[in-house]
Amino acid sequence: MNVFESVRDAVTARQAAEAFGIRVNRSGMACCPFHDDKHPSMKLDKRFHCFGCQDDGDAIDFTAKFFDLSKKDAAEKLADTFGIVYENTGFRPRDRPPKPKVSPAQEYRQAEERCFRVYCDYAHLLQKWKEAFAPKSPDEVWDDRFVEACQRLDYIEYVLDEIFLSGTIKDRAEFVKTHGEEVINLERRIFKLTAGRTGGGIEGGQGDRAEPAHPEAKPRHRLDARAL
């Protein structure tokens, strides 16, 4: 096998990241080295995916981006780091394997990753609101977004730290099962605020007010492992 095939068969993205000094927690999450990441938003296993900046790839892609190398140089660096022997025959793309069926365990994993991503996105949005819309004087009327950030940020950070990063799989599974409707509402709301009709996000004017975090109307969908 050539260097690309040999490395991809032998080294996972998580192994590569850990070999280069990235700290990965027991849930397989780490702070993304490719953007300013305060809450771990990169999932590392055989491949890596950042739910913040959307970077994605295998061990070679990670190494190439981490060290600003070409993919060939990155593959050779991994081979040298892990002592992998290969034939120097050049790169031959392998046939794309058939798409595997998704097992119940994989469905739950996707549900958990979606839930974690949405809460990370919401935490980042609240942090921006708390800074951008803080009152400049004692007499200024508080912006709804600043109020929401003050009320919700501590709770969201608690969920990320204590449930997803430090909690047991039972804790995470129970949270995903019971907070599906909130995740769906937040995901839709974040999309509307950051890429919606008003061109809003935190740059929107005072007329672009945030909608309530928990609207009275119940959503018609439920998020759990089976729904994802």
N, C-alpha and C positions, 0 to 999 in steps of 0.2 A: 504494500500500500504506500501511496505517497504521503507527504507530510500532512496535508489537509485531512485525508481520511484517517490516518493514524492518530492524529491529535483529537479529532472529533469523536473517535471511538473510545479514547482513553481518558479524556479530561472533560469534566463538566464545567459549566460557567461558575458554579459555586466554588469548586476546587481552585479554579484559576483566580477568582477574586480573593479567596482566603490566602492563596500563595503570595499575592501581591499586597497584602496588608489590610484588606477590607474585612471589617468585623461583621459577621453574619450571626443573627440571633437564632434561637432554637426553632423559630417558626420559618426560617429561611429568608428573613427580611433584613435589609441593610440600608443605610443611608446611601442614596445614589451619588457616586462620585462625579457624575456628569452634569449636575446642576446643584444649586444651593438648596440642599435638602435637610430640613430640621427634624422631620419625622421620617423614619425609615419607610421608603416607598418603592424600593427595588426588591423584587422577588427573585431569588436565585435558586436554581435547581440544575437540571441538565442544561437549560437555557436561562437567560436572565430577561426580566421585563420590568421596566420602571413605570409605575402608574402615575408618576408625576410628569416626566418629560417624554414618556412613551418610547425611550430607547429600548431596543430588543435585539436579541441575537444569541449566538452560542459563545463558547469559550474564546474562539478566535476573534469574533467580533468585539467581545469585551476587551481583550488584550490589545487589539488594534486601536480602539478608541482610548483606552486608558493610557497607552504609551505613545499615541500618535504615530502608529506604524502602519505600513501596508499589511494586507492580510497575510501575504506570504511571510513577511518578517515576523508578524505576530505568531503565526503557526510555528515557525522555526524557534522562536523564543520559548513557546510553551513546550516544544519537544525537548529543548535544552534544559528547561526548568524541571521537567518531570522525567527526564532520562528516557525519552521515547525514541526507539529506533525505527527508521522509515526508509523507503526507497526513494531516491531522488529522481522521480520519473515525471514530474510536472503534475499539474492539477487536472483531474478528470472529474467533472461533475457526476455525482451518482444519480441514478434514477430516483425520482420522488416516490417515497413509499406510499402505499395506500393509506388514506386517512383512517386512523383507528377508531373503533367504537368507544363512546364515552361511557365509562363505568359510573355507578352511583357514587363511588368515592371521588372520582374526578368531577362529577357534577357538584358535589358539595364543595370541593376545593375551589371551583370556579365561583360558586356563590360566596364563599368566604373572601376570596380575592376581590370580588366586585364590591362587597360590603366595606372592606378595608380601604379600597381606592376611593369610594365615595366619601367616607369619613375623613380621609386625608385631604381630599379636595375641599371639603367644607371647612376643615380646620385652617387651611391656607387662606380661604376666602374670609373667614372671620378675623384672622390676624391682620389682613389688609384693611378690612373695614374698621377695625379698632384703631388703627393708626391713621387712616385717611380721613375718617369722619369724626375724630375726636373733637369736642367743642374747643374753640379757640379762646372763649371768654366765659366767665361765670353766667352771663345773661343769655348766652346763645341757646336756642332750642336744640335739644339733642336729636340727632339724625336717627331714624329707625334702625339703620344698619349698625351704628355704633351701639345702640341699646341691645340689639340682638347679639352682637359680639360679646358684650359684657355679660350677658345672661347665659350664653351657650358655650363659650370657648373652653372654660374649665371642664365642663362635662365632656365635650368632644375629645379633649386631650386626655381625660381620664379613660375614656373608652379605648382610645388608641394605645395608651401605655399599659393599662391594667388588664384589658380584655384581649386585645390582639397581640401585643408584644410580650406580655408576662403571664397571661392566663393560660389555663389548660385547654386542651382541645374540646373538652366538655363545656367549658365556659364560652368558647368561641361559637361552638355549634348551637348552644342555647340562645346566644345573642343573635346570631344570624336568623334563627328560626322565629324569634319573637319581634325582630325589628325590621322585617322585610318591607312593610308598608312605608316606614320612615325612610328607608334607603331609596326606594323608588321615588318618593316625593322629593327627597334631597337631590337625587341625580337629575331629575327633570328641572328642578328649580335652579341648580347650579348651571346647567346648560343654558337655560333662558337668561340668566344674569350675566354670563360670560360670553355668550355668542348669540344672544337673542335679538328680538325685533328692534330694541332701542339702541343697539350697539353699546349696551350698558356695562355690566361689571362694575367695578368700583369707580370707573371713570364717568359713570352716568351723572347727570346733574341732580339737583335736589328733587326734580319732578320724577326721577327714576327711582322711586322708593322700592325697597325690598318687600316682597310679599311675606305674610306671616309664615314662620317656620313650621307651624302645625295648623294648616287650614282645617276648618270644621268639617268640610266635606270629606268623606272617606273615599280613598282610591278604589278603583274597581279591580285592581290586580293585587296579588300577594306574592311576595318574594320569599322563597325558601329554596332548598337544594334542588327540588324538582322543577321549580319555576324557571331556573336559570339554565 
